[in-house]
Amino acid sequence: MSAIIKWIILLVLISIAISFYSYGNSTGMFIFIVLGVLVEAAFWLKLSNRKKKANSREVIIDVS
């Protein structure tokens, strides 16, 4: 996935989360606050989702 698409998705997710928080606070409907939390969690998971480097080395210890 290209970096531009990733940033667009992140901006959309945080915008939706803020919208849910705003609507939930103004109307007093708790479900929208819960939805905001879920969308914000998706934002943070997407932001922290990084692949391991292909040329990273793993240390294997054989104790047998």
C-alpha atoms as a printed R data frame, in Angstrom:
   type eleno elety resid chain resno       x       y      z
1  ATOM     1    CA   MET     A     1   0.000   0.000  0.000
2  ATOM     2    CA   SER     A     2   1.425   3.354 -0.907
3  ATOM     3    CA   ALA     A     3   2.171   5.910  1.767
4  ATOM     4    CA   ILE     A     4  -0.339   8.428  0.380
5  ATOM     5    CA   ILE     A     5  -3.221   5.965  0.574
6  ATOM     6    CA   LYS     A     6  -2.207   4.999  4.111
7  ATOM     7    CA   TRP     A     7  -2.257   8.654  5.225
8  ATOM     8    CA   ILE     A     8  -5.612   9.252  3.514
9  ATOM     9    CA   ILE     A     9  -7.090   6.258  5.351
10 ATOM    10    CA   LEU     A    10  -5.653   7.550  8.643
11 ATOM    11    CA   LEU     A    11  -7.141  11.016  8.072
12 ATOM    12    CA   VAL     A    12 -10.533   9.524  7.239
13 ATOM    13    CA   LEU     A    13 -10.479   7.295 10.337
14 ATOM    14    CA   ILE     A    14  -9.587  10.115 12.723
15 ATOM    15    CA   SER     A    15 -12.181  12.404 11.091
16 ATOM    16    CA   ILE     A    16 -14.892   9.781 11.560
17 ATOM    17    CA   ALA     A    17 -13.825   9.208 15.180
18 ATOM    18    CA   ILE     A    18 -13.988  12.946 15.936
19 ATOM    19    CA   SER     A    19 -17.395  13.153 14.254
20 ATOM    20    CA   PHE     A    20 -18.735  10.285 16.355
21 ATOM    21    CA   TYR     A    21 -17.373  11.870 19.540
22 ATOM    22    CA   SER     A    22 -18.953  15.231 18.665
23 ATOM    23    CA   TYR     A    23 -22.325  13.777 17.787
24 ATOM    24    CA   GLY     A    24 -22.316  11.534 20.837
25 ATOM    25    CA   ASN     A    25 -21.538  14.430 23.167
26 ATOM    26    CA   SER     A    26 -24.084  16.806 21.646
27 ATOM    27    CA   THR     A    27 -26.964  14.302 21.588
28 ATOM    28    CA   GLY     A    28 -26.038  12.304 24.666
29 ATOM    29    CA   MET     A    29 -26.179   9.028 22.741
30 ATOM    30    CA   PHE     A    30 -23.579   6.750 24.276
31 ATOM    31    CA   ILE     A    31 -23.455   4.451 21.226
32 ATOM    32    CA   PHE     A    32 -21.748   7.154 19.163
33 ATOM    33    CA   ILE     A    33 -19.071   7.610 21.805
34 ATOM    34    CA   VAL     A    34 -18.468   3.841 21.736
35 ATOM    35    CA   LEU     A    35 -18.267   3.948 17.937
36 ATOM    36    CA   GLY     A    36 -15.789   6.817 18.213
37 ATOM    37    CA   VAL     A    37 -13.617   4.737 20.531
38 ATOM    38    CA   LEU     A    38 -13.705   1.796 18.113
39 ATOM    39    CA   VAL     A    39 -12.800   3.935 15.108
40 ATOM    40    CA   GLU     A    40 -10.036   5.635 17.082
41 ATOM    41    CA   ALA     A    41  -8.672   2.203 18.037
42 ATOM    42    CA   ALA     A    42  -8.641   1.279 14.339
43 ATOM    43    CA   PHE     A    43  -6.744   4.522 13.673
44 ATOM    44    CA   TRP     A    44  -4.050   3.727 16.238
45 ATOM    45    CA   LEU     A    45  -3.752   0.108 15.090
46 ATOM    46    CA   LYS     A    46  -3.390   1.227 11.480
47 ATOM    47    CA   LEU     A    47  -0.841   3.867 12.482
48 ATOM    48    CA   SER     A    48   1.291   1.417 14.444
49 ATOM    49    CA   ASN     A    49   1.043  -1.390 11.884
50 ATOM    50    CA   ARG     A    50   4.574  -1.762 10.568
51 ATOM    51    CA   LYS     A    51   6.086  -4.664  8.750
52 ATOM    52    CA   LYS     A    52   9.332  -6.206  9.895
53 ATOM    53    CA   LYS     A    53  12.352  -5.376  7.812
54 ATOM    54    CA   ALA     A    54  13.148  -8.100  5.311
55 ATOM    55    CA   ASN     A    55  16.822  -8.140  6.133
56 ATOM    56    CA   SER     A    56  16.485  -8.178  9.915
57 ATOM    57    CA   ARG     A    57  18.275 -11.002 11.653
58 ATOM    58    CA   GLU     A    58  16.708 -13.325 14.174
59 ATOM    59    CA   VAL     A    59  18.766 -14.942 16.881
60 ATOM    60    CA   ILE     A    60  17.952 -18.599 17.309
61 ATOM    61    CA   ILE     A    61  19.211 -20.291 20.428
62 ATOM    62    CA   ASP     A    62  19.287 -24.070 20.404
63 ATOM    63    CA   VAL     A    63  19.282 -25.448 23.938
64 ATOM    64    CA   SER     A    64  19.092 -29.140 23.089
